[in-house]
Amino acid sequence: MRAPRADAAAARVIRDIRVRLDSAALGYPLQGIIKVRMRNHTPQNVRDLYDALAAIPHALQVFHVAGVDDFLVHVAVPSAEALRDTVLRHITVHPAVRSTETQLVFELRDGSGLLPVD
């Protein structure tokens, strides 16, 4: 049986546990990163756009970042046409979006993570 202190410590560190699905096996073999630049950066526009990007069908992750780009949207789609349509139907139509740039993901590997592996 685990000690209550150990359970409390784990609860502070473990955010969630996920299952990662094989997107290609599910019919979404193409992955892309869509870089999004905002037109104006009011706090409300940032929140609204962030919410809209996270709600895009087949969005795997959305990053709010510093630098030239404001958001990175990682998506999995069935085809290049679907990737284009995702950008046109869900991103460039948002009034806070100034521009986008889309990159194809050739391969994805996990990093070493936060905890040391001995």
Backbone as numpy.savetxt, mean C-alpha at the origin, in Angstrom:
# Nx Ny Nz CAx CAy CAz Cx Cy Cz
2.00 -22.41 30.75 1.15 -21.24 30.75 2.05 -20.00 30.75
1.65 -19.00 29.95 2.44 -17.78 29.86 2.14 -16.85 31.02
3.14 -16.11 31.39 2.98 -15.14 32.47 2.19 -13.94 31.97
1.37 -13.35 32.81 0.58 -12.18 32.40 1.45 -11.03 31.87
2.63 -10.83 32.45 3.51 -9.76 31.96 3.98 -10.03 30.54
4.25 -11.27 30.21 4.68 -11.61 28.86 3.54 -11.37 27.87
2.31 -11.70 28.25 1.16 -11.45 27.38 0.96 -9.96 27.16
1.13 -9.17 28.20 0.98 -7.72 28.08 2.06 -7.14 27.17
3.28 -7.64 27.29 4.36 -7.15 26.44 4.10 -7.52 24.98
3.64 -8.73 24.72 3.33 -9.15 23.36 2.20 -8.30 22.78
1.23 -7.96 23.58 0.10 -7.16 23.11 0.55 -5.77 22.69
1.61 -5.24 23.27 2.13 -3.93 22.90 2.98 -3.99 21.63
3.55 -5.13 21.33 4.47 -5.26 20.21 3.81 -5.84 18.96
2.94 -6.81 19.12 2.31 -7.48 17.98 1.08 -6.68 17.57
1.15 -6.08 16.37 0.04 -5.30 15.84 -1.06 -6.17 15.28
-0.68 -7.15 14.48 -1.63 -8.09 13.90 -0.87 -9.27 13.32
-1.60 -10.27 12.94 -1.04 -11.44 12.28 -1.81 -11.60 10.98
-1.09 -11.72 9.88 -1.73 -11.77 8.56 -1.31 -13.01 7.80
-2.15 -13.36 6.87 -1.83 -14.40 5.90 -1.58 -13.68 4.58
-0.46 -13.94 3.96 -0.16 -13.33 2.67 -0.56 -14.30 1.57
-1.44 -13.86 0.70 -1.95 -14.71 -0.36 -1.09 -14.56 -1.61
-1.07 -15.60 -2.44 -0.38 -15.56 -3.72 -1.29 -14.85 -4.71
-1.00 -13.58 -4.99 -1.89 -12.79 -5.86 -1.97 -13.37 -7.26
-0.89 -13.92 -7.78 -0.92 -14.52 -9.12 -1.86 -15.72 -9.16
-1.83 -16.54 -8.13 -2.71 -17.71 -8.08 -4.18 -17.31 -7.99
-4.44 -16.11 -7.49 -5.81 -15.60 -7.38 -6.25 -14.82 -8.61
-5.39 -14.74 -9.63 -5.75 -14.05 -10.87 -5.26 -12.62 -10.96
-4.32 -12.25 -10.10 -3.76 -10.90 -10.11 -2.23 -10.98 -10.22
-1.72 -11.38 -11.40 -0.29 -11.64 -11.53 0.58 -10.40 -11.64
-0.01 -9.24 -11.92 0.77 -8.03 -12.13 0.67 -7.13 -10.91
1.82 -6.70 -10.41 1.84 -5.76 -9.30 2.48 -4.47 -9.75
2.00 -3.38 -9.17 2.54 -2.08 -9.52 2.65 -1.19 -8.29
3.52 -0.21 -8.40 3.63 0.85 -7.40 3.23 2.13 -8.12
2.22 2.80 -7.60 1.74 4.04 -8.19 2.18 5.19 -7.28
3.04 6.05 -7.81 3.50 7.21 -7.06 2.50 8.34 -7.29
2.04 8.95 -6.20 1.00 9.97 -6.29 1.53 11.29 -5.72
1.34 12.35 -6.47 1.71 13.69 -6.01 0.44 14.52 -5.86
0.38 15.24 -4.76 -0.81 16.03 -4.46 -0.73 17.44 -5.06
-1.91 17.98 -5.30 -2.04 19.35 -5.80 -1.85 20.36 -4.66
-2.55 20.16 -3.56 -2.34 21.00 -2.38 -2.45 20.13 -1.14
-1.74 20.52 -0.11 -1.48 19.65 1.02 -2.17 20.10 2.31
-3.44 20.39 2.25 -4.12 20.70 3.50 -4.29 19.41 4.29
-4.34 19.48 5.60 -4.53 18.26 6.39 -5.77 17.46 5.95
-6.85 18.15 5.64 -8.07 17.45 5.21 -7.87 16.76 3.87
-7.20 17.42 2.93 -6.93 16.79 1.63 -6.07 15.54 1.79
-5.07 15.63 2.66 -4.20 14.47 2.89 -5.02 13.32 3.46
-5.84 13.58 4.47 -6.67 12.51 5.06 -7.63 11.93 4.04
-8.30 12.80 3.28 -9.28 12.33 2.30 -8.62 11.48 1.21
-7.48 11.94 0.72 -6.80 11.17 -0.32 -6.28 9.85 0.23
-5.72 9.87 1.42 -5.22 8.64 2.04 -6.35 7.61 2.16
-7.51 8.06 2.63 -8.66 7.16 2.75 -9.09 6.63 1.38
-9.12 7.50 0.38 -9.53 7.09 -0.97 -8.55 6.08 -1.56
-7.25 6.31 -1.37 -6.25 5.39 -1.91 -6.33 4.02 -1.23
-6.52 4.01 0.08 -6.62 2.74 0.80 -7.85 1.94 0.40
-8.87 2.62 -0.12 -10.12 1.95 -0.50 -10.11 1.45 -1.96
-9.04 1.70 -2.69 -8.96 1.26 -4.08 -9.01 -0.27 -4.14
-9.82 -0.83 -5.03 -9.84 -2.29 -5.17 -8.44 -2.83 -5.48
-8.06 -3.85 -4.79 -6.79 -4.56 -4.98 -5.57 -3.77 -4.52
-5.78 -2.72 -3.71 -4.65 -2.02 -3.10 -4.11 -2.90 -1.98
-2.84 -3.21 -2.04 -2.20 -4.06 -1.03 -1.68 -3.24 0.14
-1.09 -2.09 -0.18 -0.54 -1.20 0.83 -0.55 0.22 0.29
-0.69 1.17 1.19 -0.58 2.58 0.82 0.36 3.23 1.82
1.38 3.90 1.29 2.37 4.57 2.12 2.22 6.07 1.94
2.16 6.81 3.03 2.23 8.27 3.00 3.69 8.60 3.26
4.35 9.23 2.29 5.80 9.39 2.34 6.23 10.85 2.22
7.45 11.11 2.61 8.07 12.43 2.43 8.88 12.41 1.14
9.08 13.58 0.59 9.89 13.68 -0.62 9.06 14.22 -1.78
9.52 13.95 -2.98 8.84 14.45 -4.18 7.43 13.89 -4.29
7.27 12.62 -3.99 5.95 11.99 -4.04 5.31 12.06 -2.66
3.99 12.00 -2.65 3.25 12.08 -1.38 2.75 10.71 -0.92
2.39 9.86 -1.87 1.89 8.53 -1.54 2.47 7.52 -2.50
2.63 6.30 -2.02 2.96 5.14 -2.85 1.84 4.13 -2.64
1.25 3.68 -3.74 0.14 2.73 -3.67 0.60 1.44 -4.33
0.63 0.36 -3.56 1.04 -0.96 -4.06 -0.23 -1.72 -4.40
-0.38 -2.11 -5.66 -1.59 -2.80 -6.11 -1.23 -4.12 -6.79
-2.19 -5.03 -6.81 -2.10 -6.27 -7.58 -3.30 -6.29 -8.51
-3.06 -6.52 -9.79 -4.12 -6.45 -10.80 -3.96 -7.59 -11.81
-5.02 -7.87 -12.57 -4.93 -8.97 -13.53 -4.15 -8.65 -14.81
-3.99 -7.36 -15.16 -3.36 -7.03 -16.44 -2.85 -5.59 -16.43
-2.06 -5.26 -17.46 -1.58 -3.88 -17.62 -2.76 -2.93 -17.82
-3.77 -3.39 -18.54 -4.96 -2.56 -18.76 -5.67 -2.28 -17.44
-5.73 -3.27 -16.57 -6.37 -3.08 -15.26 -5.56 -2.11 -14.40
-4.24 -2.14 -14.53 -3.39 -1.20 -13.81 -3.66 0.22 -14.29
-3.71 0.38 -15.61 -4.03 1.70 -16.18 -5.39 2.18 -15.71
-6.38 1.28 -15.75 -7.74 1.65 -15.33 -7.81 2.01 -13.86
-7.01 1.34 -13.03 -6.97 1.68 -11.61 -6.50 3.12 -11.43
-5.46 3.49 -12.15 -4.94 4.86 -12.06 -6.00 5.85 -12.55
-6.59 5.57 -13.69 -7.53 6.52 -14.29 -8.86 6.61 -13.54
-9.36 5.50 -13.04 -10.68 5.48 -12.41 -10.66 5.83 -10.93
-9.53 5.59 -10.28 -9.51 5.73 -8.82 -8.54 6.77 -8.29
-7.56 7.16 -9.09 -6.54 8.06 -8.55 -6.55 9.43 -9.22
-6.38 9.48 -10.53 -6.28 10.78 -11.19 -7.58 11.57 -11.14
-8.70 10.91 -10.86 -9.98 11.62 -10.75 -10.14 12.34 -9.42
-9.30 12.03 -8.44 -9.41 12.68 -7.14 -8.95 14.13 -7.25
-9.73 15.08 -6.72 -9.38 16.50 -6.89 -8.05 16.92 -6.25
-7.55 16.18 -5.29 -6.30 16.55 -4.64 -5.07 16.03 -5.38
-5.27 15.21 -6.42 -4.14 14.60 -7.13 -3.66 15.52 -8.25
-2.36 15.78 -8.24 -1.73 16.58 -9.30 -1.20 15.67 -10.40
-0.52 14.57 -10.01 0.06 13.69 -11.02 0.33 12.31 -10.42
0.56 11.35 -11.32 0.93 10.00 -10.90 2.07 9.50 -11.79
2.75 8.50 -11.28 3.76 7.77 -12.06 3.64 6.32 -11.63
3.56 5.43 -12.61 3.34 4.02 -12.31 4.59 3.21 -12.64
4.94 2.32 -11.71 6.07 1.43 -11.91 5.60 -0.01 -11.78
6.10 -0.90 -12.63 5.79 -2.32 -12.51 6.73 -2.97 -11.51
6.21 -3.90 -10.76 7.01 -4.67 -9.82 7.43 -5.96 -10.54
8.72 -6.14 -10.76 9.21 -7.36 -11.39 9.25 -8.52 -10.41
9.67 -8.23 -9.19 9.82 -9.28 -8.18 9.74 -8.63 -6.81
9.24 -9.37 -5.85 9.10 -8.87 -4.48 9.74 -9.87 -3.53
10.63 -9.38 -2.70 11.26 -10.23 -1.68 11.06 -9.61 -0.31
10.96 -10.47 0.69 10.89 -9.99 2.06 12.27 -9.55 2.51
12.28 -8.52 3.34 13.52 -8.08 3.96 13.85 -8.94 5.15
14.89 -8.59 5.87 15.34 -9.39 7.01 14.45 -9.20 8.23
13.62 -8.17 8.25 12.70 -7.98 9.37 13.35 -7.21 10.51
12.58 -7.08 11.59 13.04 -6.30 12.73 13.79 -7.12 13.76
13.47 -8.39 13.85 14.08 -9.23 14.89 15.26 -10.00 14.30
16.35 -10.11 15.04 17.49 -10.86 14.53 17.17 -12.34 14.41
17.70 -12.94 13.36 17.55 -14.38 13.16 18.91 -15.02 13.39
18.98 -15.90 14.36 20.25 -16.56 14.66 20.30 -17.95 14.08
